[in-house]
Amino acid sequence: MNFSTIEFLFYFLPLFLLVYFLLPGKNIILLIFSLFFYIWGEGLFIVLLLVLGIFNWIAGILIGEYLKKYRRVALAMAILLNLAALFYFKYIVFVLTSINLIISKSLFPIPEVLLPIGVSFFTFHAISYLVDVYKKNFPPEKNLLDFMLYIAMFPQLIAGPIIRYATVRAEIKSRVVSLADFSTGIKFFIVGLAQKILIANTIAVPVDQIFKLNATDLEFSLAWLGAIGYTLQIYFDFNGYSNMAIGLALIIGIRFPANFNYPYTALSITDFWRKWHITLSTWFRDYVYIPLGGNQKGKIRTFINLSVVFLLCGLWHGASWTFAIWGVYHGLFLIIERTSFSKKLDKFPVEIKHLYVILVVIIGWVIFRSDTLTGAIQMYKAMLGFGESKGLEHHIGLYLQPDVVLAIIFGFIYSTAYPLSIFNKISSNFPLLSKLAPIFVVISLSALFITSLSSISIGSYNPFIYFRF
């Protein structure tokens, strides 16, 4: 189950809100519904979630209060056990397949392993909690219910954002829902739903078709449409889901951190990673990059640390060489920007900086989206005008349907802060319009919500990229 389905919007969410606001025991209700939410889509994998949750709760108490002399060893063992579970479910098939390929023998049998949805997210939640307890940033959580709520809370359970326990600890213990928070939460949710359904899903149709084309059917304009389309799709897909998660949490009085800050307006790749999937990039910064030494041990060590972090960042997204190369690719540009190139980049006009970032990001998304290295190379060749297209059987006009064109236009516009900036300026400079602004917002949100529901109800294409991760 995800937030943009009929089951969630018409059954799960209304029932949850009704029970949550009418009955006492808010945390128990939230945990029960969260576990049911996970069972709905993952079935028996709920056992993995519960076992890891209880294990990390016990480990946190032992590290924080009892194993005084062996805290470091206990922390290392607990992290290794979490990573072992993640490795088995997410990477064992990839590793064994790669070894067999390298040695050109079927030395290792390949097991059939299903990937539990959200395993990357709740594993990272657990690791950050254990490290923070070890550092004595807060005392270990004694209440199992509260800890399991942190691990399994359904707004962030299957696709983040990645939440630190310190961020939500006080609100898990005690929270009050104000009318303002409830209203803002609904706005976030509707905007996120519209981003996902009306922009990401619409663009996903031609993008998925283009990335499946054979080399002989892929020509220059199609390749660029696929690459640019995916650049918009992944942003509005994941940002939309993050906004829905933030909105759902705010409705029940819990504040999640922002996960995106208009990353496609960045002026460097370093700036891009300050704005893209913020909770993931800060997690790697605080729990991997800084412990490795960060930028405090000389340039060479800094470059090595960046390479390690972004290789892991790539692999976090999926067990594939394409993800690994994508991570190394971004790490390489971060390294380049820590050389004298950064001073040269600062002298360029803003437009050139934007163009540089967008081109680097688009090129990176191609290999991120491609199922194989061969597929990525095929796309790159077509984007450079060296494709193998034999005719016009697959031309760009077949894919640029009116709804796709509109989604791309609105995608370009709303991937920037200009619409919000213009709205705020008009509201502040024209008092009458400022008074009418709330009415305009209500009408706009209602229209977006109804249009999104209509699209969902007719069974339109509804993939979700980050379920893979």
C-alpha positions in Angstrom: 0.0 0.0 0.0 1.2 3.5 -0.7 -0.3 6.9 -0.2 -1.5 7.4 -3.8 -3.8 4.3 -3.9 -7.6 4.0 -3.5 -7.0 1.6 -0.6 -5.1 4.2 1.4 -7.1 7.3 0.4 -10.6 5.9 0.7 -10.2 3.2 3.4 -7.1 3.2 5.5 -6.6 7.0 6.0 -10.3 7.9 6.8 -10.5 5.0 9.2 -7.2 5.8 10.9 -8.1 9.5 11.4 -11.5 8.6 12.7 -10.2 6.2 15.3 -7.1 8.3 16.1 -9.1 11.5 17.0 -12.0 9.8 18.7 -10.3 7.3 21.0 -7.6 7.7 23.6 -4.2 5.9 23.5 -2.8 7.8 20.4 0.5 6.0 20.3 -1.1 2.6 20.5 -3.5 3.4 17.8 -0.8 4.9 15.6 1.4 1.8 16.1 -1.4 -0.7 15.4 -2.3 1.1 12.2 1.3 1.4 11.2 1.9 -2.3 11.6 -1.3 -3.0 9.6 -0.1 -0.6 6.9 3.1 -2.6 6.5 1.3 -6.0 6.7 -1.0 -4.9 3.9 1.8 -4.7 1.5 4.5 -6.9 2.9 2.8 -9.7 4.8 5.2 -11.9 6.8 8.0 -9.3 6.5 6.4 -7.7 9.4 8.3 -10.3 11.5 11.6 -8.8 10.2 10.5 -5.3 11.2 9.4 -6.4 14.7 12.5 -8.5 15.3 14.9 -5.7 14.2 12.8 -3.2 16.2 13.0 -5.2 19.4 16.6 -6.0 18.9 17.6 -2.4 18.5 15.5 -1.3 21.4 17.4 -3.8 23.7 20.7 -2.9 22.1 20.1 0.8 22.7 19.5 0.2 26.4 22.5 -2.0 26.8 24.8 0.5 25.0 23.4 3.4 26.9 23.2 2.1 30.4 24.7 -1.3 31.1 27.8 -2.1 28.9 30.0 0.7 30.2 33.3 -0.9 29.3 32.1 -2.6 26.1 29.9 0.1 24.6 32.0 0.5 21.5 32.0 -3.3 20.9 28.3 -3.5 21.5 27.6 -0.6 19.1 29.8 -2.2 16.4 28.1 -5.6 16.8 24.6 -4.1 16.7 25.4 -2.1 13.6 26.9 -5.1 11.9 23.8 -7.2 12.7 21.6 -4.5 11.2 23.8 -4.3 8.1 23.8 -8.1 7.9 20.0 -8.1 7.6 20.1 -5.3 5.0 22.9 -7.1 3.1 21.1 -10.4 2.9 17.7 -9.0 1.7 19.1 -6.3 -0.6 22.6 -7.3 -1.8 23.2 -11.1 -1.5 21.8 -11.8 -5.0 23.8 -9.0 -6.5 27.0 -10.0 -4.8 26.8 -13.7 -5.7 25.7 -12.9 -9.3 28.6 -10.5 -9.7 31.1 -13.1 -8.3 29.8 -15.8 -10.7 30.1 -13.3 -13.6 33.6 -12.3 -12.7 34.9 -15.9 -12.4 32.7 -17.0 -15.4 31.4 -19.9 -13.3 28.2 -20.7 -11.5 30.2 -21.2 -8.3 27.5 -19.9 -6.0 23.8 -20.8 -6.3 21.6 -17.7 -6.5 18.9 -17.7 -3.8 15.5 -16.3 -4.3 15.3 -13.4 -2.0 12.4 -10.9 -1.9 13.2 -7.3 -0.9 11.2 -6.0 2.0 9.8 -2.6 1.2 11.4 0.1 3.4 14.2 -2.0 4.7 16.8 0.6 3.8 14.9 3.3 5.6 14.1 1.5 8.9 17.7 0.1 9.0 19.1 3.6 8.8 16.7 4.8 11.4 17.9 2.1 13.8 21.6 2.7 13.1 21.3 6.5 13.6 19.5 5.8 16.9 22.2 3.5 18.2 25.0 5.9 17.3 23.2 8.8 18.9 22.6 6.8 22.1 26.3 5.8 22.1 27.3 9.5 21.8 24.9 10.3 24.6 22.9 12.7 22.5 19.9 11.4 24.4 19.2 8.6 26.9 18.1 5.2 25.5 14.4 4.8 25.0 13.0 2.6 27.8 9.4 2.5 26.4 9.2 -0.2 23.7 6.0 1.2 22.4 7.6 4.6 21.8 10.6 3.1 20.2 8.6 0.8 17.8 6.5 3.9 16.9 9.7 5.6 15.8 10.8 2.6 13.7 7.4 1.7 12.3 5.4 5.0 12.0 3.6 4.6 8.7 4.1 8.1 7.2 7.9 7.4 7.0 8.0 3.6 7.2 8.4 2.6 3.5 10.1 5.6 1.8 11.3 8.1 4.4 12.2 10.8 5.0 15.0 9.4 7.1 14.1 10.6 10.6 16.5 11.0 13.6 15.0 9.9 16.9 16.0 13.2 18.4 13.8 15.0 15.9 10.6 13.2 16.9 11.3 12.0 20.5 9.5 14.8 22.3 6.4 14.6 20.0 6.2 10.8 20.3 6.1 11.3 24.1 3.5 14.1 24.0 1.9 16.1 21.2 -0.9 18.5 20.6 -2.5 18.9 17.2 -3.4 22.5 16.5 -5.9 23.6 13.8 -3.0 25.4 12.0 -0.8 22.2 12.0 -3.8 20.1 10.8 -4.6 22.6 8.0 -0.9 22.8 6.9 -0.6 19.0 7.0 -3.6 18.7 4.6 -2.0 21.3 2.3 1.3 19.3 2.2 -0.5 16.1 1.6 -2.6 17.4 -1.3 0.4 19.1 -3.0 2.4 16.0 -2.6 -0.4 13.8 -4.0 -0.7 16.2 -7.0 3.0 16.2 -7.6 3.0 12.4 -7.6 -0.2 11.7 -9.6 -0.5 14.7 -12.0 3.2 15.3 -12.9 5.4 12.2 -12.0 2.9 9.6 -13.1 2.0 11.4 -16.3 5.6 11.8 -17.3 6.4 8.2 -16.3 4.3 6.8 -19.2 6.6 8.0 -22.0 9.7 7.7 -19.9 9.2 4.0 -19.2 8.4 3.4 -22.8 11.5 5.2 -24.1 13.8 3.4 -21.7 12.5 0.1 -22.9 13.2 0.8 -26.6 15.7 -1.1 -28.6 18.8 0.7 -29.8 17.5 0.6 -33.4 14.3 2.5 -32.3 16.0 5.1 -30.1 16.9 8.4 -31.8 18.3 11.8 -30.6 15.1 13.6 -29.6 13.5 10.5 -28.0 16.6 9.9 -25.9 16.6 13.5 -24.6 12.9 13.3 -23.9 13.5 10.2 -21.9 16.4 11.7 -19.9 14.7 15.0 -19.2 11.4 13.3 -18.5 13.0 11.0 -15.9 14.7 14.0 -14.3 11.3 15.5 -13.7 9.6 12.2 -12.9 12.0 11.2 -10.1 11.9 14.6 -8.5 8.1 14.9 -8.4 7.7 11.2 -7.5 9.9 11.3 -4.4 9.3 14.9 -3.4 5.6 14.3 -3.8 5.8 11.2 -1.5 8.0 13.2 1.0 5.5 16.0 1.1 2.6 13.5 1.7 4.6 12.0 4.5 5.3 15.4 6.0 1.7 16.3 5.7 0.4 13.1 7.3 2.8 13.4 10.2 1.8 17.1 10.8 -1.9 16.1 10.8 -1.2 14.1 13.9 1.2 16.6 15.5 4.6 15.3 14.5 7.1 17.4 12.5 9.3 15.8 9.9 12.2 17.7 8.4 12.0 18.9 4.8 13.6 16.5 2.3 13.9 18.7 -0.8 14.7 22.3 -1.3 14.4 23.0 -5.1 17.5 20.9 -6.0 17.3 21.7 -9.7 17.9 25.4 -8.9 21.3 24.5 -7.5 24.4 26.3 -8.7 26.9 23.4 -8.1 26.7 19.7 -7.5 27.7 20.3 -3.9 24.7 22.7 -3.6 22.5 20.1 -5.4 23.3 17.6 -2.6 22.4 20.1 0.0 18.9 20.3 -1.6 18.3 16.8 -2.8 17.0 14.0 -0.5 18.3 16.1 2.4 17.7 13.5 5.1 19.7 10.9 3.3 22.7 13.2 2.4 22.9 14.5 6.0 22.6 10.9 7.3 25.7 9.9 5.2 27.5 13.1 6.3 26.9 12.6 10.0 27.2 8.8 10.2 29.7 7.9 7.5 31.6 10.9 6.1 32.5 12.6 9.4 33.4 9.3 11.2 35.8 8.6 8.3 37.5 11.9 9.0 35.5 14.2 6.8 37.6 17.0 5.4 39.9 17.2 8.4 42.7 14.9 7.3 43.9 16.5 4.1 42.7 16.7 0.5 43.6 13.1 -0.5 41.8 11.7 2.5 38.8 14.0 1.8 38.6 12.8 -1.7 38.7 9.1 -0.6 36.0 9.8 2.0 33.8 11.4 -0.6 34.3 8.5 -3.0 33.4 6.0 -0.3 30.3 7.9 0.8 28.9 8.3 -2.7 29.7 4.7 -3.6 27.6 3.7 -0.6 25.0 6.3 -1.4 24.7 4.8 -4.9 24.4 1.2 -3.6 21.9 2.3 -0.9 19.5 3.1 -3.8 19.8 -0.4 -5.2 22.0 -3.5 -5.7 23.2 -2.8 -9.2 26.4 -1.6 -10.9 24.3 1.2 -12.4 23.5 2.6 -9.0 27.2 2.2 -7.9 28.4 4.0 -11.0 25.9 6.8 -10.4 27.1 7.3 -6.9 30.8 7.4 -7.9 29.8 9.8 -10.8 28.4 12.3 -8.3 31.2 11.8 -5.9 33.7 12.6 -8.7 32.0 15.9 -9.4 32.0 16.7 -5.6 35.8 16.0 -5.7 36.3 18.2 -8.7 34.4 21.0 -7.0 36.8 20.8 -4.1 39.7 21.7 -6.4 40.5 25.0 -8.1 37.5 24.3 -10.4 35.3 25.7 -7.7 36.9 29.2 -8.0 36.4 29.1 -11.7 32.8 28.0 -11.3 32.1 30.9 -9.0 33.1 33.4 -11.7 30.6 32.0 -14.2 27.2 33.7 -14.7 24.3 32.1 -12.8 22.8 30.8 -16.0 26.0 28.9 -16.9 26.1 27.4 -13.3 22.5 26.2 -13.7 23.2 24.7 -17.1 26.3 22.9 -15.7 24.3 21.4 -12.8 21.3 20.4 -14.9 23.4 18.7 -17.5 25.5 16.8 -14.9 22.3 15.7 -13.1 20.4 14.7 -16.3 23.4 12.6 -17.5 23.6 11.0 -14.1 19.9 10.1 -14.0 20.3 8.2 -17.3 22.5 5.5 -15.7 20.4 5.6 -12.5 17.3 4.8 -14.5 18.8 2.3 -16.9 18.4 -1.4 -15.9 21.8 -2.3 -17.4 25.1 -0.6 -18.4 24.4 -1.6 -22.0 21.0 0.2 -21.8 22.7 3.4 -20.3 25.4 3.4 -23.1 22.6 3.0 -25.7 20.9 6.1 -24.3 24.1 8.1 -24.1 24.9 7.3 -27.8 21.5 8.4 -28.9 21.7 11.6 -26.8 25.0 12.4 -28.6 23.5 11.8 -32.0 25.2 8.4 -32.5 22.2 6.2 -32.1 21.3 3.2 -34.1 17.8 4.3 -35.1 16.7 2.9 -38.5 13.7 5.0 -39.1 10.8 7.0 -37.8 8.7 4.2 -36.4 9.3 5.6 -32.9 9.3 9.4 -33.2 8.9 12.0 -30.5 5.4 13.0 -31.6 4.1 9.6 -30.4 5.1 10.3 -26.9 4.3 14.0 -26.5 0.6 13.7 -25.8 -1.2 16.9 -24.5 -1.2 15.6 -20.9 2.5 14.8 -21.1 3.3 18.2 -22.5 1.4 19.9 -19.7 3.0 17.8 -17.1 6.5 18.7 -18.4 5.6 22.4 -18.5 4.3 22.4 -15.0 7.2 20.2 -13.9 9.7 22.8 -15.2 7.8 25.6 -13.5 7.2 23.9 -10.1 10.7 22.6 -9.8 11.6 26.2 -9.0 10.6 28.5 -6.2 9.3 31.1 -8.7 5.5 30.3 -8.4 5.6 30.6 -4.6 7.7 33.7 -4.8 5.3 35.4 -7.2 2.3 34.4 -5.1 3.9 35.9 -2.0 4.8 39.1 -3.8 1.3 39.6 -5.2 -0.2 38.8 -1.8 2.1 41.3 0.0 1.8 44.1 -2.5 -2.0 44.0 -3.1 -4.0 44.0 0.2 -7.2 43.0 -1.5 -5.7 40.1 -3.2 -4.0 39.2 0.1 -7.4 38.8 1.7 -8.6 36.6 -1.2 -5.4 34.5 -1.1 -6.8 31.9 1.4 -9.9 31.4 -0.8 -7.7 31.0 -3.8 -5.5 28.4 -1.9 -8.6 26.4 -0.9 -10.1 26.4 -4.4 -6.7 25.4 -5.9 -6.1 22.6 -3.4 -9.6 21.3 -3.8 -9.2 21.2 -7.6 -5.8 19.4 -7.3 -7.2 16.9 -4.9 -10.3 16.1 -7.0 -8.2 15.9 -10.2 -5.7 13.6 -8.5 -8.5 11.3 -7.1 -10.1 11.2 -10.5 -6.8 10.0 -12.0 -6.4 7.4 -9.4 -10.0 6.1 -9.6 -9.7 5.5 -13.3 -6.7 3.3 -12.7 -4.1 5.5 -14.4 -0.4 4.5 -14.4 0.8 4.7 -10.8 4.4 3.5 -10.4 6.5 4.4 -7.4 10.3 4.8 -7.9 11.5 4.6 -4.3 9.8 1.4 -3.5 12.8 -0.2 -5.3 15.2 1.2 -2.7 
